[in-house]
Amino acid sequence: MPRHPFVPVFYHRDGDRFTPWSSTAPDADAWLAQVYSDDSLITEVDGVHAEDAGPEGVTGVPTSSSTAPSLMADMLDALDVRPGHRILEIGTGTGYNAALLCRLAGGASVTTVDYSERLTTTARARLTALGMAPTVRWADGAEGVPGGAPFDRIIATCSVRRIPVAWFEQCAPGGLMVVPIKGALAGGMIARLQKLPDGTVAGRIMHTPAAFMPLLNAPEETAKIPGPVDGTLRDSNLSGSVLDDWTFSFFAELHMSANAVRDYHREPDGAHVTTLFDPLDGSYARVADRGPEPGATVLTSGPRDLWAPIEKAHERWLTLHRPRREWFTIKATPDKQTVSYVMPDGQEAHWDL
């Protein structure tokens, strides 16, 4: 399936600025090589599609992209699509993944939904131009498509902190779901789940880290991390840079509040600084490297020390011999969603999403 018809323009990142790069650019060969590289291609920043951006580009936060092909292939393999399966895709994006689903299941069997009218309109036109006619809807992905249910397969190309209730209801008994799960940290989890006769979904975490953009069902309102605050200083043996380690960050996230947000940067001398903030109760932590010395200085304020759970999580992760994400299982109902790990001696540990 050709990728280039779905990404005629995407953003090239240069520091904090994103500039559009199109097939009509002078370096067309380099553009085409990037399209067919195994990389994600950013197509939208803060709601501004690359095709709508001026030559000077934009600044902001990426809000849509074309996923790296190897990750798309891994997720589609886990979805185990067969001809005639009724498929629901949450997150139409460019339409490329929907095209692959059409090739696997047949266009009449595929329904794809996205919160962005701009994206669904463009994707529909490009799919039609290639002779494919899936159902493309501009709607809230968290609600699924009730009129099209039940679906044999549900795949999300955006991340959620918890699996939405509608997806449980719209997945057919015995059906499969492939869902990226993450919160404030990159390197989240992808769950591969099966709908059991009692309505529960259960399965395993896939081996692949994934930093999918979050599901949007309203205008994005990211909590603002406050500027310098007064608080209590303490020392930590742990640098905030551990949260950049994708082999650990998925485990750290199991110990964080679902509402927490994170910002991080490096000082001119290379020292790493991480800031955590929970807008629900105002808890705040700033974790700054001590320069050439190991460890960090932690400034905390609010009712909770947000760094303490990460320190305990890291210690436990090391005690468990750095377990990989694919060794964890997940079991979920609309009311309770739990990630579990069985230790070699048979003991079990559980974390609620």
N, C-alpha and C positions, 0 to 999 in steps of 0.2 A: 504494500500500500504506500503510495508516494506521500511524503510529509510536506513537501514544499507548497502544494496548493493551499494548505491550511495555515501557513505562517509566512505570507508574502512580505510582511513587515514584523520585526520584533525589535526589542531593545538591546542595545549594546551598553554594558555598564562601564562607566569610567568614574571611579570614586563614588561620590554621592549622586552623580548625575546619570540619567538614562537617556541615551540618544537613539532615535529610530534608525534601523538598518534594513534596507529593502532590497528586493531582487533587482531593482533598477540602478543600484549604486555602482560606481565605477569598478569596485572590487567584487564583481558578481561571483567570481569563482570562489573567493574566500567566503562570501555570504552562503553559497550553496554548500560548501564544505561544513560550515557551522550548522546549517539546517540538518545535515545528515551525520553530524557528530552525535555521540551518546551524551548529550547535555540537555538540561532543561532550557527552554527559550522563554524569556519574560515577554509577555505580550500586552500587559496592562499594568500601570502604576497609578495607585490612588484613583482608580476608575477611568484613567485616560488611556485609551487603547493606542498602541504604537502607530496604527494607521491614522490616528487623529492628532498625533503630536507634531509640533513644529520641528524644524531641523535642529533647533537649539536644545531640544529634549526637555525632560522634566526631572524633578526631584520628588522623592516620596517613598512609599512602601509598595513593593510589587503586590498586585491583587489578582493576577491571573497569569498562567504560563502554560506552555506545552511541556508535559513531563518528559524526562529523559526516557528514550525508547526502551532501554534495558529494564527500567523499573516498570514501565507500562506492560512489557512482555511478561515480567515476573508476576504481576498482579493478574493479568489475563489468564496465565497458566493456572494460577491458584483458583481462579473463578470457574475453570473447567466448563467452558461454554460449549454447548452442542447445538447443531442446527435445530431451529424451532423453539429453543428455550426463550421464554419471555424475559427480557432483560430491562432493568432500570438502572440508568447511570445518573448519579448525582454529580453535577459539575460538568456541563457541556464543554466549556472552555473553547478551544479552537475548533472542536468537532472531530479531531483526528482520532481520538480514542473511540468515539462513536462510530467512525468509519470502520475501524478494526472490528468492533462488535458486530456491525452489519455484515462484514465478511465472514465472521464466525457463525452467527446465528440466523442471518437473513434480515434485511432491512425492516420488514414488517413486524419483526419480533422485538425491535429495539425502541425504547423510550428514553430520551435524555432530557434533563431539566437543568436550568441554571437561573440564578437570581438576576443576572444581567440581561436586559433586553438587547443590548448592543451585541453581546456575544452570541445569543441564540439566533438572532436575525442573520448575522454573518455566517455562523456555522451551518444554518439551514441552507443558505444559498450555495455554499461550497460543497456540501454533501449532495445537493440536487445536481450541481454541475458535473459531479462524478457518477451520476446515475443512481444515487442512494436516497431512499426516502424513509428514514426512521421518523418517529414522532418526536419533534423537538418542541419543548415547552419552556416558556418564560414563566417561572414560578419559584416559590420557596422550596428549596431542596429538602429542608427539614420536614416538610409535609409529604414528601414523596409525590406520587400520582395516584390518589385513591381510586380514580375511575379506571385505571389500567391494571390494578391488582387482581389476583396475586401474581407476583413475579417469581420466576424460578431462580433468578440471579439478580443480586443488587451489588453494584460497585460504586464506590465514592472516589472521586478524584480531588477531593478536598478533605481537610481533617476536621474531626469533631473531638470534643473532650469526653462526651458520652454519646452512645448510639441513640439517635432520636426514636421516640416511641413509634412513630409512623412506619419506620423501616421494619420493626418487628412485625407489625400488623400486616404489612404488604408483602412480606416474604412468604412464599408458599412453604408448607411443611416439607422438610427434606431439602429445601432450597439452600443456596449458599450466599453469603455476603462477604465482601472484601472491603474493609473499612480502615482508613488511616485514623489513628487516635493519637492526639498530642495536645499539649497546652502551651505554656510559655516558652518551652525549650525546643530547639531543633533536634533532629534525630529521633523522631517519635516512633511509634509502633504501627504496624499494619496487621490487623486481626483478620484471620480467615475463619469464618464461622458457619455453622450449619444450624438450620432451624429444626429443633427437635419436636416430637409430637405434642409435648406439653406447652409449647410456645416459647420455651427457653432457646437462646442461641448459645452455642458453645464451640470452642475450637482452640486454635493456637495462634501465637504471635509469629509472624513471618520473620525470616532472618534479616530482611532488608530494612535499614533505617530509611525514614522518609520524612521530609519536612514540608509536607503539603500545606498550601495556604488554607486558612480556616474557612469553613462553610459560612457563607454570608446569607442571612435571611432578614437583614435590616441594614441601613447605612452603617458602615463601620465606625465604631466609636471606641477607639483604644484608650484605656485609662492612662492619664498623664501621670508620669512619675514625678513627684515633687522635687524641687531643687534642694540645695543643702538644708539639712534639718538639724536641730539639736537632738542629742540622744546620748546613749551610753556607749563608751568605747570598750572593746575587749580584743584579745588576740585569738587567732585561729591558726591551726596547723595546715589549713586547707585553702588554697587559692581559688578564687572564683572561676578561674579558667577550667576547672574540672567540668563545669557545665557545658564546655565546648567539646567535650569528649563524647562522641555519639555512642560509644560502647557503655557509657555510664549514664548519659542524660535521660534515657528512657526510664531507668531505675530511679533516678532522682525525682523525676516528675511524679512517680507514684507516691512520693512523700510530700508533695507540694499542694497548697490550696489550689482549687480549680480556678480561682479568680486572680491568682498572682500573675504579675507581668514582670518582665525582665529587660533591662538595658545593660549594655556592656561596651567597653572601649579600652584602648590602650593609651596610656600617657606617653608623652614624647620620649621618656626614658625606657619605654617598653613595658612598664608595670601594668598589669591587668586590673581593671576595676569593673566589678559587677554590682548592679543595683537591683534589688527585688522590692516590689511594692504590692500590697494587697488592698485594693480600693474598698473592699467590703468593711474592713475594720481599721484601715489606716496604718497597718504595720509596715515597717520599712527597714531595710538592711542594705548597707553599702559595704562591700567587701573589696578592700584595696590591698594589692600586693605590697609587701614591705621592701620592695626594691631587690637588692642582691640577696637579702636574707630570705629563707624559705618561709612560707606561711603568709598570713594577711592580717590586717587590722580591720575589725568589723565595727561599724557604727550602726546601732539599732535604735529604733524608736517605735512607739505604739505598743499595743498590748502583747504582741508576740515577737519573739526573736525568729525571723524568717530563715536565718542561716543555720540555726541549730539542727533542724530536721535534715538539712542537706549533709551536715557533718556526720550525723548518725547514719544516714543512708549510705554515705561513702564508706564508713567503717564496716557496715554490715555487708555491703557489696564486696569488699575485700575479704571479709570473713567467709563469704559464700564462694570465694574463688572466682570473682568477676563473672557471674553467670551471663550467658548470652541471651538476647531477647527471645530467640527461637526455643529456649528451654521453658518458657512461661506459657501458661494456658489462660484462657479467658472464658468466663461464663456470665451470661447477662440476661436479665429480664428488664422490662421497662422501669422497674422500681430499684433493682440492685444489679450493679455491674462490677464484677470482681476479677482481678488478675491474680493468678496463683502460681506458686513455684513449689515443686516437690523436691526436697533435698535427698541426697543419696541414702540417708538412713530412714527415709520414709516420712520424716516430719514435713509439714506443709506450712507455707507462709501465704498470707492473703492481703491484698490491698484493694480498697474500694476506689473506683474511678469517680 
